Amino acid sequence: MKRTIMLAIAAMFVLSACGNNNDQNQESEANSQGENASKSKNIATDDSVNGNNYRTILPFKESQARGLLQEKMANSYNGEDFEDGLLESSKQVFPTDDYLYQDGQFLDKDTIEAYLQPKFTKKEIDKMDKDERKEKKANENLGLNPSHKGEKDEEKIAEQSPAYLSNILEQDFYGKDDSKGKNIKGMTIGLAMNGTYYYQKKKDGETFDKKLNDKEIKKQGQQMAEEILSRLRENKKLKDIPIHFAIYKQSGENSITPGEFISESTAKESKTRINHWSDTHQRTAMLPSKEAANVDKDLNSNFKQFNDNLQKYFNNFTQAIGTVKFDKKHVHQLTVDVPIDYYGKAETIGITQYVTEQAKENFDGVDEYEIHIKDGNKPKALISKTKDDKEPDVHIYKNNN
């Protein structure tokens, strides 16, 4: 019996020692991780690799509203176009040579979702239970979309107070030597507006749509920007910096082209009002199409010729699809997808060489273009050219059979 008790006591000491060792090991590991984290320097990407893009502060901090860009846009074409176009708009206010870029850190996901709500009346809030108030953040009542004023009929809401604002995207800018991101020097806020409002008369029923008036979209966006500006100025870090706003009108859910930026303005340091808005003239069109022909007849014709020539020499080729971005009537950017059925390596090289020749012949006046040669979803080759390039850059992917 005594022997059993002694063994039990010994086992307890062993377990206690193991526990202490584990605690010490975990503490040591945590200290080591902390030391490693403190050794990780804040840096910015090198000048030699940024081209005409912003240098980025590293380690990279993800946006506080990460995920909303995909969730809240009417279609995937809008999301990418909105983000890319907003960066281009920012470059006009915050030159890439003078500023470092960081994803938005001031408007988090909860705040943006609260901004996207309709403004609630006191009567509406009083009728909500505790859970509904929490879900809709009704107590803060930060909604920027028009108040429904107690209306429950979805068809009447669509007519009287549809949701205009669909998403908000923030971009932050720091001085070129501020690699630690200590003092923000500028900010851009993009407002994605609905071009079409979608609603259901019954839950899980048929979806209806109402096209929104262009003038009202612009008016609503500008008023919302004013309100966002006044809220941002309450943060002492944002009180005295320039804040740029750009308003984007989305294309519809079933559209195969993205929307367009329609208006922009910059509130200078410490200003709490926006006194002047400029109309933007950016638009996106498919090639070939009547819309593209109305802006640039020659490019539309050249793209048709590009397709005809490919069909003439490659039996398995169907038709290339192009997306062109115009700034007023100037062709700013062209993206082309060239679909091919399975081609061997030699055939892929041949079609890439021919597409390159055709691009030089037909797209010479385009500022920049990217041509993606694909077999289904598999990339086979990439042909790209920027405004500064004398010749297009050609890359054929390896080991991608």
C-alpha positions as CSV (number, residue, x, y, z in Angstrom):
1,M,0.0,0.0,0.0
2,K,2.8,2.3,1.0
3,R,4.6,1.5,-2.3
4,T,1.5,2.4,-4.3
5,I,1.2,5.8,-2.4
6,M,4.9,6.6,-3.1
7,L,4.5,5.8,-6.8
8,A,1.5,8.1,-7.0
9,I,3.3,10.9,-5.3
10,A,6.3,10.4,-7.6
11,A,4.0,10.5,-10.6
12,M,2.6,13.8,-9.4
13,F,6.0,15.3,-9.1
14,V,6.9,14.2,-12.7
15,L,3.7,15.6,-14.1
16,S,4.2,18.8,-12.2
17,A,7.7,19.1,-13.6
18,C,6.5,18.4,-17.1
19,G,3.8,21.1,-16.7
20,N,6.4,23.6,-15.6
21,N,8.7,22.7,-18.5
22,N,5.8,23.1,-20.9
23,D,4.9,26.5,-19.5
24,Q,8.5,27.6,-19.7
25,N,8.8,26.3,-23.2
26,Q,5.6,28.1,-24.3
27,E,6.7,31.3,-22.6
28,S,10.1,31.0,-24.2
29,E,8.5,30.4,-27.6
30,A,6.2,33.4,-27.1
31,N,9.1,35.6,-26.2
32,S,11.0,34.4,-29.2
33,Q,8.1,35.2,-31.5
34,G,7.8,38.6,-29.9
35,E,11.5,39.2,-30.5
36,N,11.1,38.1,-34.1
37,A,8.1,40.4,-34.6
38,S,10.1,43.3,-33.1
39,K,13.0,42.6,-35.5
40,S,10.6,42.7,-38.5
41,K,11.3,46.1,-39.9
42,N,8.7,48.3,-41.6
43,I,9.9,48.8,-45.1
44,A,8.6,50.0,-48.5
45,T,9.0,48.2,-51.8
46,D,11.9,49.4,-53.8
47,D,11.8,52.3,-56.3
48,S,13.2,50.1,-59.1
49,V,10.2,47.8,-59.2
50,N,7.2,50.0,-58.8
51,G,7.0,51.3,-62.4
52,N,4.1,53.8,-62.5
53,N,2.5,52.1,-59.4
54,Y,2.7,53.0,-55.7
55,R,5.4,51.6,-53.5
56,T,3.7,49.7,-50.7
57,I,4.4,49.7,-47.0
58,L,5.6,46.3,-45.7
59,P,4.6,44.2,-43.8
60,F,1.4,44.5,-45.7
61,K,-1.7,45.4,-43.7
62,E,-5.0,44.2,-45.1
63,S,-7.9,46.5,-45.3
64,Q,-10.1,46.7,-42.2
65,A,-13.0,46.1,-44.5
66,R,-11.5,43.1,-46.3
67,G,-14.0,41.0,-48.2
68,L,-16.7,43.7,-48.7
69,L,-15.4,44.4,-52.2
70,Q,-16.5,41.0,-53.4
71,E,-19.6,40.8,-51.3
72,K,-21.2,44.1,-52.1
73,M,-20.6,44.6,-55.8
74,A,-23.3,43.8,-58.4
75,N,-20.9,41.7,-60.4
76,S,-17.2,40.6,-60.5
77,Y,-16.4,43.0,-63.4
78,N,-17.4,46.0,-61.2
79,G,-15.2,45.0,-58.3
80,E,-11.9,44.8,-60.2
81,D,-12.7,47.9,-62.3
82,F,-13.7,49.9,-59.2
83,E,-10.5,49.1,-57.3
84,D,-8.2,49.6,-60.3
85,G,-9.9,52.8,-61.4
86,L,-9.8,54.2,-57.9
87,L,-6.0,53.8,-57.8
88,E,-5.7,55.6,-61.2
89,S,-7.9,58.4,-59.8
90,S,-5.7,58.6,-56.7
91,K,-2.5,59.0,-58.8
92,Q,-3.8,62.3,-60.1
93,V,-4.0,63.6,-56.5
94,F,-1.3,61.7,-54.8
95,P,1.6,61.1,-57.3
96,T,3.3,57.7,-57.0
97,D,6.8,59.4,-56.7
98,D,5.7,61.3,-53.5
99,Y,3.5,58.8,-51.6
100,L,3.5,55.3,-50.3
101,Y,0.3,53.2,-50.4
102,Q,-1.5,51.2,-47.7
103,D,-4.9,49.5,-47.7
104,G,-7.6,51.4,-45.9
105,Q,-7.1,51.2,-42.1
106,F,-9.7,53.7,-40.8
107,L,-13.1,52.5,-42.0
108,D,-13.6,48.9,-40.8
109,K,-16.1,46.4,-42.0
110,D,-18.7,47.1,-39.3
111,T,-18.5,50.9,-40.0
112,I,-18.9,50.5,-43.7
113,E,-21.8,48.1,-43.3
114,A,-23.5,50.6,-41.0
115,Y,-23.0,53.4,-43.6
116,L,-24.7,51.2,-46.2
117,Q,-27.9,50.9,-44.2
118,P,-30.8,53.3,-44.8
119,K,-31.2,56.1,-42.3
120,F,-33.7,55.1,-39.7
121,T,-36.5,57.2,-38.2
122,K,-37.0,57.3,-34.5
123,K,-40.3,55.5,-35.0
124,E,-38.5,52.7,-36.9
125,I,-35.9,52.3,-34.2
126,D,-38.5,52.1,-31.5
127,K,-40.3,49.2,-33.2
128,M,-37.1,47.1,-33.5
129,D,-36.3,44.6,-30.8
130,K,-32.9,44.4,-29.2
131,D,-31.4,41.9,-31.7
132,E,-32.7,43.8,-34.7
133,R,-31.2,47.0,-33.5
134,K,-27.9,45.3,-33.0
135,E,-28.0,43.6,-36.4
136,K,-28.8,46.8,-38.2
137,K,-26.6,49.0,-35.9
138,A,-29.7,51.2,-35.5
139,N,-28.6,52.9,-32.3
140,E,-25.7,54.5,-34.1
141,N,-28.0,55.2,-37.1
142,L,-25.0,55.9,-39.4
143,G,-26.9,54.9,-42.6
144,L,-26.3,57.0,-45.7
145,N,-28.9,55.5,-47.9
146,P,-32.4,57.1,-48.1
147,S,-34.7,56.5,-45.2
148,H,-37.7,54.2,-45.9
149,K,-39.7,56.3,-43.3
150,G,-41.5,53.2,-42.0
151,E,-42.4,51.9,-45.5
152,K,-42.4,48.1,-45.7
153,D,-43.7,47.5,-49.2
154,E,-40.6,46.6,-51.3
155,E,-42.1,47.9,-54.5
156,K,-42.8,51.3,-53.0
157,I,-39.3,51.4,-51.4
158,A,-37.9,50.8,-54.9
159,E,-39.8,53.8,-56.2
160,Q,-39.4,56.2,-53.3
161,S,-36.2,55.3,-51.4
162,P,-34.0,52.7,-53.1
163,A,-30.5,52.0,-51.9
164,Y,-28.1,54.1,-54.0
165,L,-24.8,53.4,-52.1
166,S,-23.6,49.8,-52.5
167,N,-20.0,49.9,-51.2
168,I,-17.1,52.1,-49.9
169,L,-13.5,51.6,-50.6
170,E,-10.7,53.4,-48.7
171,Q,-7.1,53.9,-49.8
172,D,-4.4,55.5,-47.6
173,F,-1.3,57.4,-48.5
174,Y,1.9,58.2,-46.6
175,G,5.0,60.3,-47.3
176,K,7.6,58.6,-49.4
177,D,10.0,58.3,-46.5
178,D,7.4,57.2,-43.9
179,S,7.9,53.4,-44.3
180,K,6.6,52.9,-40.8
181,G,3.2,54.4,-41.8
182,K,3.2,56.8,-38.8
183,N,1.6,59.9,-40.3
184,I,-1.1,59.6,-42.9
185,K,-0.7,62.3,-45.6
186,G,-3.7,61.6,-47.8
187,M,-6.8,59.4,-48.3
188,T,-9.1,58.4,-51.2
189,I,-12.6,57.2,-50.7
190,G,-14.5,55.5,-53.5
191,L,-18.3,55.3,-53.4
192,A,-19.8,52.5,-55.5
193,M,-23.3,53.4,-56.4
194,N,-26.0,51.1,-57.7
195,G,-27.0,51.7,-61.3
196,T,-29.9,49.3,-60.8
197,Y,-31.8,48.5,-57.6
198,Y,-32.8,44.9,-57.1
199,Y,-35.7,43.8,-54.8
200,Q,-38.1,41.0,-54.0
201,K,-41.8,41.6,-53.3
202,K,-41.8,38.4,-51.3
203,K,-39.0,36.7,-49.4
204,D,-37.2,34.2,-51.7
205,G,-39.6,35.2,-54.5
206,E,-38.9,36.6,-57.9
207,T,-36.3,39.4,-58.2
208,F,-37.3,42.6,-59.8
209,D,-35.2,45.5,-60.8
210,K,-35.5,49.3,-61.2
211,K,-33.0,51.3,-63.2
212,L,-31.9,54.4,-61.2
213,N,-31.7,57.9,-62.6
214,D,-28.2,58.9,-63.5
215,K,-28.6,62.5,-62.2
216,E,-30.0,61.2,-58.9
217,I,-27.2,58.7,-58.5
218,K,-24.6,61.5,-58.9
219,K,-26.5,63.8,-56.5
220,Q,-26.9,61.1,-53.9
221,G,-23.2,60.1,-54.1
222,Q,-22.0,63.7,-53.7
223,Q,-24.2,64.3,-50.7
224,M,-23.0,61.1,-49.1
225,A,-19.4,62.1,-49.8
226,E,-20.0,65.3,-47.9
227,E,-21.3,63.4,-44.9
228,I,-18.4,60.9,-44.9
229,L,-16.0,63.8,-45.1
230,S,-17.5,65.4,-41.9
231,R,-17.3,62.1,-40.1
232,L,-13.7,61.5,-41.1
233,R,-12.6,64.9,-40.0
234,E,-13.6,64.0,-36.4
235,N,-10.6,61.7,-36.3
236,K,-7.6,63.9,-35.3
237,K,-5.3,61.9,-37.7
238,L,-7.5,62.9,-40.6
239,K,-8.3,66.4,-39.6
240,D,-5.7,68.2,-41.7
241,I,-5.1,65.9,-44.7
242,P,-6.4,66.1,-48.3
243,I,-9.2,63.5,-48.9
244,H,-10.1,62.6,-52.4
245,F,-13.6,61.2,-53.4
246,A,-14.5,59.3,-56.5
247,I,-18.1,58.2,-57.4
248,Y,-18.5,55.0,-59.4
249,K,-21.8,53.8,-61.0
250,Q,-22.0,50.1,-61.2
251,S,-23.3,48.0,-64.2
252,G,-26.1,45.5,-63.6
253,E,-25.9,42.0,-62.2
254,N,-26.0,40.4,-65.7
255,S,-23.7,42.8,-67.4
256,I,-20.5,41.5,-69.0
257,T,-18.8,44.9,-68.8
258,P,-18.1,46.9,-65.7
259,G,-19.5,50.3,-64.7
260,E,-17.8,53.7,-64.8
261,F,-16.6,56.6,-62.6
262,I,-18.9,59.6,-63.0
263,S,-17.7,62.3,-60.6
264,E,-14.7,63.2,-58.4
265,S,-13.5,65.9,-56.1
266,T,-10.8,66.5,-53.5
267,A,-11.3,68.2,-50.1
268,K,-8.1,70.0,-49.3
269,E,-6.4,70.0,-45.9
270,S,-8.8,70.7,-43.0
271,K,-11.8,71.5,-45.3
272,T,-15.1,70.1,-44.2
273,R,-17.0,71.0,-47.3
274,I,-16.6,70.0,-51.0
275,N,-17.1,73.0,-53.1
276,H,-16.6,71.6,-56.6
277,W,-17.1,68.3,-58.4
278,S,-15.7,67.3,-61.7
279,D,-17.4,65.0,-64.1
280,T,-15.3,62.1,-65.3
281,H,-15.5,60.6,-68.7
282,Q,-14.2,57.1,-68.2
283,R,-16.2,54.2,-69.7
284,T,-15.7,50.6,-70.5
285,A,-16.9,48.8,-73.6
286,M,-16.7,45.3,-75.2
287,L,-14.9,44.8,-78.5
288,P,-16.3,44.5,-81.1
289,S,-19.5,46.4,-80.2
290,K,-21.7,49.3,-81.3
291,E,-20.8,51.1,-78.1
292,A,-17.1,50.9,-78.8
293,A,-17.6,51.9,-82.4
294,N,-19.5,55.1,-81.2
295,V,-16.3,56.1,-79.3
296,D,-13.6,54.8,-81.6
297,K,-14.7,53.5,-85.0
298,D,-11.1,52.6,-86.1
299,L,-10.3,50.5,-83.0
300,N,-13.6,48.6,-83.3
301,S,-12.8,47.9,-87.0
302,N,-9.2,46.9,-86.2
303,F,-10.4,44.5,-83.6
304,K,-12.7,42.8,-86.1
305,Q,-9.8,42.5,-88.5
306,F,-7.7,41.1,-85.7
307,N,-10.3,38.3,-85.2
308,D,-10.7,37.7,-88.9
309,N,-6.9,37.2,-89.4
310,L,-6.7,34.8,-86.5
311,Q,-9.6,32.7,-87.9
312,K,-8.0,32.7,-91.3
313,Y,-4.8,31.0,-90.1
314,F,-5.8,28.9,-87.1
315,N,-8.6,26.4,-87.6
316,N,-9.3,25.8,-83.9
317,F,-9.6,29.5,-83.1
318,T,-13.1,30.8,-82.4
319,Q,-13.2,34.5,-81.4
320,A,-11.2,36.8,-79.2
321,I,-13.1,39.0,-76.7
322,G,-11.8,42.5,-75.9
323,T,-12.6,45.0,-73.1
324,V,-11.5,48.6,-73.7
325,K,-11.3,51.5,-71.3
326,F,-11.9,55.0,-72.7
327,D,-11.0,58.3,-71.1
328,K,-13.3,60.7,-73.0
329,K,-12.5,59.3,-76.5
330,H,-8.9,58.4,-75.8
331,V,-8.2,54.6,-75.6
332,H,-6.6,54.1,-72.2
333,Q,-6.4,50.4,-71.8
334,L,-7.2,47.2,-73.7
335,T,-7.6,43.7,-72.4
336,V,-8.0,40.8,-74.8
337,D,-8.8,37.1,-74.1
338,V,-7.8,34.8,-76.9
339,P,-9.4,31.3,-76.4
340,I,-7.7,28.3,-78.0
341,D,-8.5,24.6,-77.9
342,Y,-5.6,22.4,-77.0
343,Y,-2.5,23.3,-78.9
344,G,0.9,21.7,-78.6
345,K,3.9,23.7,-77.6
346,A,5.0,24.5,-81.2
347,E,1.5,25.6,-82.1
348,T,1.2,27.8,-79.0
349,I,4.5,29.5,-79.9
350,G,3.2,30.0,-83.4
351,I,-0.1,31.6,-82.4
352,T,1.6,33.7,-79.8
353,Q,4.0,35.1,-82.4
354,Y,1.2,35.8,-84.8
355,V,-1.0,37.5,-82.2
356,T,2.0,39.7,-81.3
357,E,2.4,40.7,-84.9
358,Q,-1.4,41.4,-85.2
359,A,-1.4,43.4,-82.0
360,K,1.5,45.6,-83.2
361,E,-0.4,46.2,-86.4
362,N,-3.9,46.8,-85.0
363,F,-3.4,48.2,-81.5
364,D,-0.5,50.5,-82.0
365,G,-2.4,53.6,-80.8
366,V,-3.5,52.1,-77.5
367,D,-1.7,53.3,-74.4
368,E,-1.4,49.9,-72.9
369,Y,-2.8,46.4,-73.6
370,E,-2.7,42.9,-72.2
371,I,-3.5,39.9,-74.4
372,H,-4.2,36.6,-72.6
373,I,-3.9,33.4,-74.7
374,K,-5.8,30.6,-72.8
375,D,-6.8,27.0,-73.2
376,G,-10.0,27.0,-71.1
377,N,-8.8,28.5,-67.7
378,K,-5.2,27.6,-68.3
379,P,-3.0,30.5,-69.3
380,K,-0.8,29.7,-72.3
381,A,0.8,33.1,-73.1
382,L,0.7,36.7,-72.1
383,I,1.5,39.6,-74.5
384,S,1.6,43.1,-72.8
385,K,2.7,46.6,-73.7
386,T,2.7,49.8,-71.7
387,K,2.9,53.4,-73.0
388,D,6.6,53.5,-72.4
389,D,7.4,50.2,-74.1
390,K,8.7,50.3,-77.7
391,E,7.9,46.6,-78.2
392,P,5.4,44.3,-76.5
393,D,6.6,41.9,-73.8
394,V,5.9,38.3,-74.6
395,H,5.8,35.5,-72.1
396,I,4.9,31.8,-72.9
397,Y,4.1,29.8,-69.8
398,K,6.1,26.6,-69.2
399,N,4.9,23.2,-67.9
400,N,1.3,24.2,-68.4
401,N,0.0,21.4,-70.6
